[in-house]
């Protein structure tokens, strides 16, 4: 019978403190993300997402006059 009373008391305390736990979690979420989640996700991005190396593209030269370059071709 004592275990039932202890279980009931613990359950009531947990349920009574639920609003406080929610407020603390919402308040601390940005800090937690800034110090844990974002650095870990950046590591995974660096590991699995490669920057394009430029292979398969045409190389542009300094004198290339593409569309919209305001070059008239005159002297």
Backbone bond lengths (Angstrom), bond angles and torsions (degrees), N, CA, C in turn:
res aa  C-N    CA-C-N  psi(-1)  N-CA   C-N-CA  omega(-1)  CA-C   N-CA-C  phi
1 X - - - 1.447 - - 1.531 111.15 -
2 X 1.337 116.08 -32.47 1.462 119.09 -179.43 1.531 110.87 -64.69
3 X 1.333 117.92 -36.62 1.463 121.55 -179.80 1.519 110.89 -64.37
4 X 1.283 117.01 -38.26 1.468 121.28 179.28 1.522 110.16 -64.04
5 X 1.340 116.75 -42.50 1.467 120.82 178.62 1.526 109.96 -65.44
6 X 1.325 118.30 -42.97 1.465 121.35 178.93 1.523 111.26 -64.42
7 X 1.332 116.04 -41.71 1.453 119.77 178.14 1.527 110.39 -63.15
8 X 1.326 116.85 -44.37 1.464 120.78 179.07 1.515 112.49 -63.06
9 X 1.329 116.60 -40.70 1.469 120.87 178.49 1.527 110.86 -65.17
10 X 1.312 116.66 -45.77 1.465 120.56 178.68 1.526 110.87 -61.61
11 X 1.312 117.82 -42.17 1.463 122.56 178.61 1.525 110.45 -61.92
12 X 1.322 117.52 -44.17 1.460 121.49 179.98 1.529 111.43 -64.71
13 X 1.323 117.32 -39.94 1.467 120.44 178.91 1.523 110.58 -65.13
14 X 1.326 116.98 -44.52 1.471 121.10 -179.99 1.524 110.32 -61.79
15 X 1.322 116.84 -44.04 1.463 120.11 -179.63 1.527 111.71 -69.07
16 X 1.312 118.12 -33.77 1.464 121.18 178.81 1.521 111.37 -69.70
17 X 1.318 117.08 -32.84 1.465 120.78 -178.48 1.531 113.32 -89.00
18 X 1.321 117.74 1.39 1.464 120.89 -177.65 1.528 113.26 -57.54
19 X 1.331 120.59 -47.08 1.478 118.80 178.61 1.525 112.67 -59.39
20 X 1.320 117.70 -39.72 1.462 120.70 178.04 1.529 110.75 -64.58
21 X 1.320 116.99 -41.51 1.467 121.04 178.83 1.523 110.78 -63.12
22 X 1.316 117.30 -39.56 1.470 120.58 179.07 1.525 110.19 -65.83
23 X 1.331 117.76 -44.85 1.470 120.70 179.17 1.522 111.76 -61.52
24 X 1.313 117.56 -43.68 1.469 120.88 179.30 1.529 110.48 -64.65
25 X 1.314 117.45 -38.44 1.463 120.66 179.51 1.523 111.52 -66.36
26 X 1.322 117.00 -43.56 1.468 120.37 179.05 1.517 110.53 -66.81
27 X 1.321 116.95 -39.90 1.464 120.70 179.14 1.532 111.00 -65.20
28 X 1.327 117.45 -39.76 1.459 120.92 -175.11 1.515 115.13 -88.20
29 X 1.314 118.31 -7.16 1.467 120.75 -176.37 1.528 113.28 -60.92
30 X 1.334 120.65 -45.71 1.479 118.73 179.47 1.527 112.51 -61.79
31 X 1.315 117.20 -41.27 1.464 120.07 179.19 1.527 110.23 -63.45
32 X 1.329 115.96 -45.32 1.459 120.09 -179.19 1.522 110.91 -61.85
33 X 1.327 117.19 -42.25 1.461 120.59 179.18 1.518 111.33 -65.13
34 X 1.321 116.81 -41.84 1.465 120.48 -177.66 1.524 112.16 -64.54
35 X 1.316 117.29 -34.52 1.461 120.49 -175.27 1.519 114.83 -97.50
36 X 1.324 118.39 -14.98 1.464 119.32 -177.32 1.524 112.67 -127.68
37 X 1.298 117.62 -57.13 1.464 121.00 -171.51 1.528 111.85 -68.46
38 X 1.320 117.64 -47.74 1.468 120.86 -176.82 1.532 111.82 -64.07
39 X 1.345 121.12 -46.96 1.468 119.03 177.31 1.526 113.22 -61.53
40 X 1.316 117.54 -38.43 1.467 119.97 178.98 1.529 110.35 -66.54
41 X 1.333 117.38 -41.92 1.461 119.17 179.58 1.526 110.91 -67.21
42 X 1.332 118.05 -33.44 1.464 120.42 176.54 1.524 111.12 -64.75
43 X 1.318 117.48 -38.32 1.468 120.83 177.65 1.523 109.71 -62.60
44 X 1.325 117.17 -45.91 1.456 120.10 179.32 1.523 111.61 -64.11
45 X 1.330 117.64 -36.93 1.469 120.17 177.70 1.520 110.27 -62.97
46 X 1.342 116.22 -43.37 1.464 118.97 179.52 1.518 111.86 -65.46
47 X 1.322 117.64 -33.88 1.455 120.58 -178.48 1.528 112.59 -75.10
48 X 1.319 116.74 -41.51 1.452 119.40 -169.76 1.524 114.60 -104.15
49 X 1.297 119.24 -19.06 1.459 121.00 178.46 1.517 108.68 -108.52
50 X 1.303 114.99 116.43 1.466 118.93 179.30 1.510 109.19 -94.63
51 X 1.306 115.55 145.10 1.459 120.05 174.74 1.522 107.79 -74.14
52 X 1.329 115.83 147.57 1.464 118.35 -179.78 1.523 109.05 -67.49
53 X 1.311 115.48 132.13 1.459 120.57 -175.43 1.519 112.12 -87.22
54 X 1.323 117.85 -5.62 1.454 120.05 179.05 1.512 112.51 87.62
55 X 1.324 118.76 2.94 1.453 120.65 178.13 1.516 109.95 -68.34
56 X 1.326 115.68 138.83 1.450 120.10 178.40 1.517 113.09 87.75
57 X 1.307 118.02 -3.16 1.453 121.06 177.42 1.517 108.93 -101.53
58 X 1.319 115.02 154.84 1.455 119.43 175.93 1.513 108.48 -78.34
59 X 1.314 116.85 135.74 1.452 120.30 178.55 1.526 109.40 -78.79
60 X 1.312 115.77 137.38 1.452 120.44 179.03 1.521 108.61 -96.62
61 X 1.323 115.34 140.97 1.461 120.09 177.40 1.513 108.93 -102.35
62 X 1.304 116.59 169.36 1.459 121.42 -178.09 1.526 111.44 -66.26
63 X 1.336 118.85 -28.90 1.459 121.92 -177.32 1.524 112.57 -94.82
64 X 1.285 119.25 4.82 1.448 121.05 -177.86 1.522 109.15 -68.27
65 X 1.296 116.20 130.22 1.457 121.57 -179.61 1.508 109.47 -113.25
66 X 1.262 118.21 83.99 1.455 122.47 179.88 1.515 111.41 -79.63
67 X 1.303 115.70 -177.11 1.457 120.15 179.17 1.504 110.28 -62.30
68 X 1.321 115.32 134.88 1.446 120.20 178.23 1.511 114.73 80.00
69 X 1.327 117.65 16.63 1.465 119.39 -178.10 1.517 112.48 -92.52
70 X 1.354 118.55 -0.46 1.471 123.81 178.84 1.524 112.61 61.63
71 X 1.319 117.66 27.20 1.456 120.58 175.47 1.513 108.17 -97.51
72 X 1.334 115.99 130.33 1.458 119.82 -177.06 1.513 112.58 -97.14
73 X 1.296 118.09 -14.95 1.455 120.57 179.40 1.521 112.66 83.25
74 X 1.307 117.28 1.28 1.473 121.81 -178.70 1.507 110.86 -83.45
75 X 1.373 115.29 176.49 1.472 119.45 -178.76 1.494 115.68 -67.58
